[in-house]
């Protein structure tokens, strides 16, 4: 067996092992969710084959990712079949007065792609189609997994640490309270726009991923690293920290959304009075999904991967990052310190995924270690130094920004070394000089003539 065959065999074993671990993780989540009386990610996904899906755009985003491996003709057929199935489902639900939504057709076509790959394709064509199906299903399953994680956090964490985070957030000037007032002043238009951006972040990621993977069908392979990989890993690992650091956010802990469990109806009109923080009990419904801000982490990743795209793609990535940050703070879903932790977390995961694709090198390992260290230091400082951060905002505020900025700076320096630089453009001479050079080349060399 040659060296190339050995590497392919090892890579196949690695992916098979990763797939087995992921399946075991999904089964575990399913069992835990069932224990608390909820559907897990597997049963929730299976239910959407017949019943109205929760997110039609997300399912069609998964279908679009699957179709990157298809030819143009096959894409038209797949899209047409998905829309046709949805029309049938819509008419049936209309007749029986059921909940109206779309997306079943997209899921049916994705699964049909797996069947076709196994029964009608062979060799590299089968593997490529199976990768496309897996990519589409992973986008949807990752979303379901995150939702199950949130249910588990609300059931297993009866107390939250919002007073600690609120005290630490004073070092940044309590940005959620300021952003909340600005969003309220923007009226229904501003709130509606930010709400759409916040809610459709997975769809935006699918669109940027489609741009990255647009040449897969012609090249016959996926790139070593793309947005969906980092996006999914953030969604799988991030919620584990919700179990370690449960926080519900200012709109719940200090606002009207918290009801009787809230400290008071203060957000965003008045700042809470900060005393020595202590864990506070909260309901068993609200997810503890603040620390770190995964919406910030996802939007940061989206921004990073849009940098190598066309001008509209770069603009969309920048807009989505800014709007997501404004929404997370302006709707009271997160504190400012959540966002800083989210950025550091995203960059650490991104470097790890890029290192996994290109091979682990010393610089990549050091940056992953540094990012993990900074992330851990942030969480520890929020938990054990909140009053110091509250009393000395002019010291700890710049330190927080500096810690995040150091990770950003290290990431930019490393990726500039990794990314291939475009060849320098050759300078073009003015037309008159080019014409003179061409005429000189055509003249006979008198020195050579004299020698002859």
N, C-alpha and C positions, 0 to 999 in steps of 0.2 A: 504494500500500500504506500503510495507516494505521500510526500509532505502535504500537498494540497488536499488529498483525500482525508488525511488524518485531521487536518484543521477543520474540514467540513464536518467530519464525524463528531469531533469535539463540540463544534458549534451546535450541531443538531442535538447532542446530548444536553448541552447547556439550556437550549430553548425548551427541550422536553421537560427538564427538571424545573425550569421556571414556570412552565405551564402547569405542571403538577402542583407546585407550591401555591400558585394562584388559585387553582381549582379547589385545593384544600382550604385556602383562606375564604373563598366564597361559601363553601359548605359550612365552615365554622360560623361565619356571619349569619347564614341562613338558620342554623340551629339556635344561635343566641337570640336572634330576632324572634323566632317562633316561641322561645321561652318567655319572652316578654309580651307575647300576643300580637306581634306584627309580622307582616310578610318580609322575607329576606330578599336579597337581590335576584336570586335565581327564580323564585316563584313569582316575584313581581314582574320580571322580564317575560316569563312564560305566559302570564295572564294577559299581556299586551298583544298576544297573537289573536285574541278574540275580543277582549274588552277594550274600551276606549283608553288609549295611552295617556300618560301624564304629560308628555312633551313630544308632540308631533315634529316640530322643527329639529329636535335632537335626533330622532329616528331617521329623518331624511338626511341629516348631516352624516350619520353613520353610513347610510346608503351611498352618499356621495363619496365618502372615503373608500368604500368597497369598489366603487366604479372606476377608481383611478387605474385599476389593472385591466379594464375592459377596453375594447376597441370602440371607436365612435359609434358604429352601428349597434354594438351590444349595449352601450350606454343608453341610446334612445329606446331600445327594447325594454331594458330594465326599468327605466324611469316610467315608460308608458304602462308597463304591467303594474308597477307600484301605485300609480295614480288610479288605474282602473280598479284595482282591488279596493282602494280607499273610497272610491265613488260608490261601489257596491255596499261596503260597510256603512257608509254615511246614509244611504237610502234606507237600509234595513233599520238603522237606529232611529231614523226620522219616523218610520212607520210604527215602531214600537215605543216611541217617545222616550228613548234612552239618551244618555249623555252624549252630546255630539263632540267628536274630536277626530283627528286624523293621525296617520302614522303606521297603522297596521300593515298597509301595503308595503311600506319600506322594510319593515321587519321580515315579512314573508319573503321578499325578494332577496334579502341578505342571506336568510337560511337556505333559499333555493340555490344561491351561489355555492354554498358549501356542498349541497347534494350534487350539483353539476361538476364541481371540482373532483369529487370522489368517483363519480360514475362516468364522466365524459372526458376528463382531462388526464394527461399523463406527464410524468417527468417535471421539467421546470414550469410548464404551463399550469400543472395542477398545484405545485407549490406556490406559485405567484398568486393564483386565485384564492387559495386558502389563506395566504397572508392578508390579502385584501379583505376577505370575510372576517378574519380575526381582528383586523384593525377597526372595521366598522362596528363589530360587536363590542370591542373593548371600550370604544367611546361611550356607548350606551350603558354597558355594564359598569363602567367606572362611575358614571353618574348615579346609578342605582346603589352601588356600594357606598358612595358618600352619603346618600340619603339614609341608608341603614345605619351607618356609623353615627349619624346625628341622633337617630332614635335611641340608640344604645347609650349615648352620652346623657340624654335627658332622663333615662331610666336608672342609670347606675351612679350618677353624681348628684346627690340630693342637695349639696351646698355648692356655692359658686364663689369665686375670688374677685368679683368686680370691685370691691372697695380697695383692694391692693392695686389693681390696674388703674383705677380712677386717680389714686394718689400719685402713682408714677406718671400718669399722663399729664399731670400739672407741669412737669418739667418741659413739656412741649407746648405749653400754653393752652391746654384743653381744646384741641382742634375740633373734636366732634361737636362740641357745643357751638363753636363758631360756624362750622360747616352746616349744622342743622338749621341755624337761623338764616343762612344764605339760601339754602334750599327752600325753606318756607317762604322767603321773600320772592323766589323765582316763580311761584305759583304753580298751577296744574301743568303747564307746559314743561317747565324745568323738571318737576317731579316725574312726569310721564317719560321724558327722555332718559333720565338717569335710571328709572326703574326698568326700562326696556334694555338698556345697556347692561345693567347688573344681572338681569334675569337670563339674558341670552349669551352670556359669556362662552358656554360650550359651543354654541353655534358659530360664534366668531372664531373660536379656535379651529373648528372644522374648516371654515373658509380659508384661513391662513394655511392650514395643513394641505388643503387641496392645491393651493398655489405652489407649495413646496414639492408636492408629489405629482405635479402635472405631467412629468415625463416618465413616470413609472411604466406605463404601458408600452412605450416605444423602446425604452432601455431594457425592459425585462427584469428590473430589480428595484428594490427600495433603497433609498440613501441610507448610509450608516446611522444617521441621527436626524430626527425631525421633531416637530413640535409635539405630536401626539404622545411620544414616549415620555417626555418630561411632564406633560400635562397629566398623564395617567399616574405616574409615580408620585407626583405631588398629592393627587387625590387619594392615593392608597396609604401613604405614610402620614400625611399631615393630620388626619383626624385622630391618630394615636395620641397626639399632644393635647387634644381636647380632653382626653381622659386624665392626663397629668395636670393640666392647668385649665379647669372648667371656668368659663366666663360666658355670660349671656349677652353683654353689650349694654351701652347706656340707655337705649330706648326701652329696654326691659328692666334693667336694674334701677334706673333713675327716671323712667318715663311712664307714660300712661299705658303702654303695652304690657307692662309688668303686672298691672292690676294690684291686687292686695299683697303680692309678693315684693313689689318694688319698695325701695327705700323711701321714695317720695316721687311725686309728679313734678320733676325738676327739669328734665331734658326737653328742649334746649334753652328754655327761658332763664333758668337760674343755675348757677354752679352749686354742687353739693358741698356741705361743710365737711371738711376732711378731718377725721379723728384717727386714732390708732386703728388700723384696719383689722378686720376679722372676717372669716367666712360667713356668708349669710345663706340661709335656706332658700330654696326656690322650687318652683313647681316641677312636675314630672313630665312636662310637655315641651317646654322651650329648649331647643338644642344649645349645648354649651360649646358653640363653634366660633369663638373669637380669637383664641391665641394658639397659633398665629393666624393672621388673616389669609385664608387660602384664596379668596377672590383677588387679593393683592398679589399673591404669589403667581396665580394663573395669568393675571393681566401683565405682570412683569415678564413672564415667559413669552406671552404673546407678543409683547413689544420687542423682546430680543430677537425672536425668530422672524419678525417682520422687517428687520433692518436690512436684510439681504434681498428684499423684494423690490418690486417696482415702486414708483412714487405713490400711487394710490394705496398700495399695500402698506408702505411705511406710514403714510398719513393715517390709515385706519388703525394700525397698531398704536400709534401715539395717541389718537383720539380715545381708543378703548382704555388705555392705561389711565389717562387723565380722568375720564368719565367714571371709571370704576373706583378710583381713589375718592373722587367727589361723592359717589353714591354710598360707599362703605361708611364714610364719615357723616355725610349729610343725612342719611336715613337713620343714623344712630345705631348701626349694626356693629360698629367697631370703634375702639379707641385709637388714638394716634400711635401708641406704642405697639399695637397689634400690627399696624402696617409696616413699621420698621422691622419687626420680627418676620413678617411675611416676605419682604424683599430679600433679607439675608437667607431665609429658608429656600426661596426660589433659586437664587444664584448658586447655592450649595448643591442643590439637586441637579441643576443644569450642568454644572461642571462635572459632577459624578456621571451623568448620562453621556456627556461628550467623551469623558475619559474611558467609559466602558466601550464606546463605539470605536475609538481610535487607538485604544491600548493605554493601560495605566502607565503614566510617566511621573517622574518625581514632582514636577511643578503642579500637575493636576492633583496628586495625592496631598501635597502640602496645602493647596487652596481648599480642597474639600475638608481637610482637618481644621484649617483656620476658620472657614465658614461655620462648621459645626461648633467650634469653640465659642465663636462670637454669639451664635444663636443660643447656646446653653447659658452663656454669661448674661444675655438679655433676659431670659426667663428667670434666672436666679435673682437678678437685680430687681425685677418686677415683684418677685415674691418676698424677698428678704430685705430690700432697701427702699420700700415705697415711701416711707416718711422722710428719709434723707433726700430722696428725689423731689419730694414735695417742698421741703424746706429750702433746698438749694437748686432751684430750677436753672439759674444762670450757669451752674457748673454741670449738672447732669444733662440738661437739654443739649448743649453742644457735644457732650460725650456720646450721647445716643446717636446723634447725626454723624459724628466722626466714626463711630463703630460701623454703622451702615455704609458710610462713604468709603471706608477702608476696604470693605469686601467688594464694593462696586469697582473701585480703582484696581484692585488685584484681578478681578474678573476681566475687566477691559484690557489690561496689559497682557494677560495670558491668552485671551482669545485673539488678540491682534497677532500674536506669535503663531497661533494655530491656524488661523484662516489664511488661505492662499492669497497672495497679493497679485492684483492684476498686472500684466506686463506693462512697462512704461510705454506710453504712446510715442511713436516716432514723430519728431518735429517735421512739419512740412514747410519746404521753402516757398517763398512767394512765387507766383506764376512766372514772372520775368526771369528770376534767378534760375528756376527749373528749366526754362527754355534755353537759357545760356549754357547751362551744364550739359543739356542734351546735345546742343550744337557742337560744343567742345568735344564731346565723346565721339561725334561722327567725323570730325576733322582728322586727317591723317597725321600721324606722329612724325614730324619732320626729322627728329633726331634719329628715329629708326630708319627713315628713308636715306638720310645721309650715310648711316652706317652700312646700309646695303649698297 
